[in-house]
């Protein structure tokens, strides 16, 4: 927003006050926290379904695929999800093993330390 205001293209008719900017920052932080809570609720719900043992094999594969798609670089996964993916590396179905391999690769990339550039 600051870059758009500083560019003068198109010329702004009014500039926001510091209170409005502070309010926008607080609103953004509140939305980010709410989104992160929804993300963790989704992960925990999927894990509860997987660990219940009541799902048929096809729905187990679908839920593992959904968990694989939920891996983010900026948010670490809960330990129980990592443990589930490590157990899935030795699953009897090849589809689950392939998804688990991809997920473990993503988890390892997530945990990799940042290298300082010289």
C-alpha positions as CSV (number, residue, x, y, z in Angstrom):
1,X,0.0,0.0,0.0
2,X,2.9,2.3,0.8
3,X,4.5,1.7,-2.6
4,X,1.3,2.5,-4.4
5,X,0.9,5.8,-2.4
6,X,4.5,6.7,-3.1
7,X,4.3,6.0,-6.8
8,X,1.9,8.9,-7.5
9,X,0.3,6.8,-10.4
10,X,-2.6,7.4,-10.1
11,X,-2.4,10.3,-7.8
12,X,-4.1,9.5,-4.5
13,X,-6.9,11.9,-3.4
14,X,-6.2,11.3,0.3
15,X,-3.6,9.4,2.3
16,X,-4.4,7.1,5.1
17,X,-3.8,8.3,8.7
18,X,-1.4,6.4,11.0
19,X,-4.4,5.1,13.0
20,X,-5.9,3.6,9.8
21,X,-2.5,2.0,8.9
22,X,-2.2,0.6,12.5
23,X,-5.8,-0.6,12.3
24,X,-5.1,-2.3,9.0
25,X,-2.0,-4.0,10.4
26,X,-3.9,-5.3,13.4
27,X,-6.7,-6.5,11.1
28,X,-4.2,-8.3,9.0
29,X,-2.6,-10.0,12.0
30,X,-6.1,-11.1,13.3
31,X,-6.9,-12.6,9.9
32,X,-3.6,-14.4,9.7
33,X,-4.2,-15.9,13.1
34,X,-7.7,-17.0,12.2
35,X,-6.4,-18.5,9.0
36,X,-3.7,-20.4,10.8
37,X,-6.2,-21.7,13.3
38,X,-8.4,-23.0,10.5
39,X,-5.4,-24.7,8.9
40,X,-4.5,-26.4,12.2
41,X,-8.1,-27.5,12.7
42,X,-8.2,-29.0,9.2
43,X,-4.9,-30.9,9.8
44,X,-6.1,-32.2,13.2
45,X,-9.5,-33.3,11.8
46,X,-7.8,-35.2,9.0
47,X,-5.4,-36.8,11.4
48,X,-8.3,-37.8,13.8
49,X,-10.1,-39.4,10.9
50,X,-7.0,-41.3,9.8
51,X,-6.1,-42.5,13.3
52,X,-9.7,-43.6,14.0
53,X,-9.3,-46.6,11.8
54,X,-12.9,-46.3,10.5
55,X,-12.0,-45.2,7.0
56,X,-12.0,-47.6,4.0
57,X,-8.7,-47.9,2.0
58,X,-9.8,-45.4,-0.7
59,X,-10.7,-42.7,1.8
60,X,-7.4,-43.3,3.7
61,X,-5.6,-42.6,0.4
62,X,-7.7,-39.5,-0.2
63,X,-7.0,-38.1,3.3
64,X,-3.3,-38.8,3.0
65,X,-3.3,-37.0,-0.3
66,X,-5.1,-34.0,1.2
67,X,-2.6,-33.9,4.1
68,X,0.2,-34.0,1.5
69,X,-1.3,-31.0,-0.2
70,X,-1.5,-29.1,3.1
71,X,2.3,-29.0,3.7
72,X,3.5,-25.5,3.8
73,X,7.0,-24.1,4.0
74,X,6.2,-21.3,6.5
75,X,4.2,-23.5,8.9
76,X,5.7,-26.6,10.6
77,X,3.5,-29.7,10.6
78,X,2.5,-31.2,14.0
79,X,4.6,-34.1,15.1
80,X,1.8,-36.6,14.8
81,X,1.5,-35.8,11.1
82,X,5.2,-36.3,10.6
83,X,4.9,-39.6,12.5
84,X,2.0,-40.7,10.3
85,X,4.0,-40.0,7.1
86,X,7.0,-41.9,8.4
87,X,4.7,-44.9,9.2
88,X,3.2,-44.6,5.7
89,X,6.6,-45.1,4.2
90,X,6.2,-48.8,4.9
91,X,2.6,-49.1,3.9
92,X,1.5,-52.1,1.8
93,X,-0.1,-50.0,-0.9
94,X,2.3,-48.3,-3.4
95,X,0.1,-45.2,-3.8
96,X,0.3,-44.4,-0.1
97,X,4.1,-45.1,-0.1
98,X,4.6,-42.7,-3.1
99,X,2.6,-39.9,-1.4
100,X,4.5,-40.5,1.9
101,X,7.8,-40.2,0.1
102,X,6.8,-36.9,-1.4
103,X,5.5,-35.7,1.9
104,X,8.7,-36.6,3.7
105,X,10.8,-34.8,1.1
106,X,8.7,-31.7,1.7
107,X,9.0,-32.1,5.4
108,X,12.8,-32.4,5.2
109,X,12.9,-29.3,3.0
110,X,10.8,-27.5,5.6
111,X,13.2,-28.4,8.4
112,X,16.3,-27.5,6.4
113,X,18.4,-24.7,7.8
114,X,18.9,-21.5,5.9
115,X,22.4,-21.2,4.4
116,X,24.0,-17.8,4.6
117,X,25.1,-16.5,1.3
118,X,28.7,-15.3,1.0
